Each structure stands twice: as C-alpha cells, then as structure tokens.
Amino acid sequence: MQSHALVAIVTLAALICYIWITLRVGGARRRTGIQAPAMTGHPDLERHVRVQANTLEWLPIFLPSLWLFAWYWSDLVAAALGVVWILGRIIYALSYTADPKKRGLGFAIQGLATFALLLGALGRAVWVAVTVGM
C-alpha cells in the first residue's frame, strides 16, 4: 500500500500556491486603492482577481484527479504531475497579471497536467471496473 505522502505534500503546496495568488489580490487592492467588495475599477486588480478565480475554478478538477491518479497508478507520478500543475499556475499568474495575452503557456502547462491526471485516473478506474468487476 502506498502512503501517498508525496501527493499530500503536493496538495498542500497547491493550496499554498492558491493562498499566494489570493494575497496578490490584496496587494493589487492596496496598489490601486480599490477596497472590497469592489471587484472592478482598475485593470491590475481585475487581472489579479481573474487569476484567483481561474485557479479556484481549476482546483476542484485538479485535486480529485491528483488523488485518484495516485490511488490507481502512482504517488510519485501523480506528485510529479502535481508539481507541474503548480509551476503552470505560477507561470499563469505571473504572465496574466503582467499581460493577459501572455497567459497561454502557464495555462497550457497546468491544463495538460490536469488532463493527464484526470484521464489517467479515469482510464485506470474503468480498467479496474471491467477487469476486476464493479
């Protein structure tokens, strides 16, 4: 039985990444002078808010896929793909807030990592259901 400690560490690192992204929204608020609850009014704040929202939108896809891939395949491979996802999110956050037109690389990296985890877990789950029985 695998311990899944690596995936647990990557999960916590992904959450720390999300916290970092959230704190950057606060920094954008201070720089622009736009107080909560306003979400618009300056492009810098709007870019940071969009990065935070997009990351939050991807977490419910990424995290279950990460854990199910680790369960069905490998803790090490899942953790490695999880690190790729985190790096993709960091690249996405930095590039989107600098220039939204440059967000593609980071988005593609995290998207490919997520879909590798998702499709890998799904494929193995189907294989297990078919070969072992439901």
C-alpha positions as semicolon CSV with decimal commas, in nm:
position;residue;x (nm);y (nm);z (nm)
1;M;0,000;0,000;0,000
2;Q;0,126;0,345;-0,093
3;S;0,149;0,613;0,174
4;H;0,054;0,896;-0,065
5;A;0,274;1,132;0,138
6;L;0,410;1,291;-0,179
7;V;0,063;1,369;-0,308
8;A;-0,031;1,507;0,034
9;I;0,270;1,740;0,017
10;V;0,182;1,848;-0,337
11;T;-0,181;1,907;-0,231
12;L;-0,065;2,134;0,049
13;A;0,180;2,309;-0,186
14;A;-0,105;2,370;-0,433
15;L;-0,311;2,524;-0,153
16;I;-0,015;2,741;-0,052
17;C;0,011;2,850;-0,416
18;Y;-0,357;2,945;-0,406
19;I;-0,300;3,144;-0,087
20;W;-0,010;3,327;-0,257
21;I;-0,238;3,410;-0,552
22;T;-0,506;3,534;-0,310
23;L;-0,259;3,753;-0,123
24;R;-0,158;3,907;-0,456
25;V;-0,520;4,025;-0,494
26;G;-0,480;4,210;-0,165
27;G;-0,160;4,368;-0,293
28;A;-0,337;4,478;-0,610
29;R;-0,613;4,630;-0,397
30;R;-0,357;4,830;-0,199
31;R;-0,176;4,949;-0,514
32;T;-0,497;5,054;-0,689
33;G;-0,681;5,187;-0,384
34;I;-0,989;4,977;-0,464
35;Q;-1,145;4,844;-0,146
36;A;-1,358;4,533;-0,105
37;P;-1,622;4,443;-0,205
38;A;-1,546;4,614;-0,538
39;M;-1,407;4,369;-0,794
40;T;-1,358;4,609;-1,083
41;G;-1,226;4,954;-1,149
42;H;-0,860;4,902;-1,239
43;P;-0,709;4,655;-1,488
44;D;-0,438;4,547;-1,240
45;L;-0,693;4,445;-0,978
46;E;-0,916;4,281;-1,237
47;R;-0,627;4,067;-1,369
48;H;-0,534;3,953;-1,019
49;V;-0,897;3,872;-0,934
50;R;-0,929;3,675;-1,259
51;V;-0,614;3,472;-1,182
52;Q;-0,751;3,392;-0,837
53;A;-1,091;3,294;-0,974
54;N;-0,941;3,082;-1,253
55;T;-0,720;2,899;-1,005
56;L;-1,019;2,834;-0,782
57;E;-1,213;2,706;-1,085
58;W;-0,936;2,453;-1,162
59;L;-0,877;2,327;-0,806
60;P;-1,191;2,103;-0,797
61;I;-1,077;1,940;-1,121
62;F;-0,710;1,913;-1,029
63;L;-0,725;1,786;-0,669
64;P;-0,956;1,484;-0,713
65;S;-0,771;1,392;-1,032
66;L;-0,440;1,412;-0,846
67;W;-0,557;1,186;-0,565
68;L;-0,736;0,936;-0,786
69;F;-0,433;0,910;-1,014
70;A;-0,215;0,845;-0,707
71;W;-0,463;0,584;-0,583
72;Y;-0,490;0,396;-0,912
73;W;-0,138;0,446;-1,051
74;S;0,149;0,602;-0,861
75;D;0,204;0,850;-0,582
76;L;0,535;0,957;-0,737
77;V;0,398;1,017;-1,088
78;A;0,091;1,194;-0,951
79;A;0,310;1,415;-0,732
80;A;0,537;1,498;-1,027
81;L;0,236;1,596;-1,239
82;G;0,106;1,797;-0,943
83;V;0,432;1,991;-0,926
84;V;0,398;2,061;-1,300
85;W;0,045;2,191;-1,231
86;I;0,174;2,423;-0,958
87;L;0,452;2,555;-1,183
88;G;0,196;2,611;-1,458
89;R;-0,026;2,807;-1,220
90;I;0,267;3,023;-1,109
91;I;0,364;3,094;-1,470
92;Y;-0,002;3,166;-1,548
93;A;-0,037;3,404;-1,252
94;L;0,278;3,598;-1,328
95;S;0,219;3,621;-1,701
96;Y;-0,155;3,700;-1,683
97;T;-0,106;3,982;-1,435
98;A;0,176;4,128;-1,647
99;D;-0,004;4,090;-1,981
100;P;-0,320;3,877;-2,024
101;K;-0,220;3,796;-2,382
102;K;0,080;3,602;-2,246
103;R;-0,118;3,367;-2,022
104;G;-0,121;3,079;-2,271
105;L;0,195;2,893;-2,169
106;G;0,109;2,869;-1,799
107;F;-0,250;2,779;-1,879
108;A;-0,140;2,507;-2,122
109;I;0,108;2,359;-1,873
110;Q;-0,145;2,330;-1,591
111;G;-0,418;2,214;-1,829
112;L;-0,206;1,933;-1,973
113;A;-0,101;1,822;-1,625
114;T;-0,462;1,820;-1,509
115;F;-0,585;1,625;-1,809
116;A;-0,305;1,370;-1,773
117;L;-0,415;1,314;-1,414
118;L;-0,785;1,314;-1,499
119;L;-0,768;1,084;-1,800
120;G;-0,511;0,860;-1,634
121;A;-0,730;0,813;-1,329
122;L;-1,042;0,762;-1,538
123;G;-0,874;0,511;-1,766
124;R;-0,744;0,306;-1,476
125;A;-1,075;0,320;-1,290
126;V;-1,256;0,192;-1,599
127;W;-0,995;-0,080;-1,647
128;V;-1,032;-0,191;-1,285
129;A;-1,412;-0,190;-1,310
130;V;-1,402;-0,401;-1,626
131;T;-1,132;-0,648;-1,524
132;V;-1,193;-0,683;-1,151
133;G;-1,565;-0,616;-1,151
134;M;-1,779;-0,344;-1,014
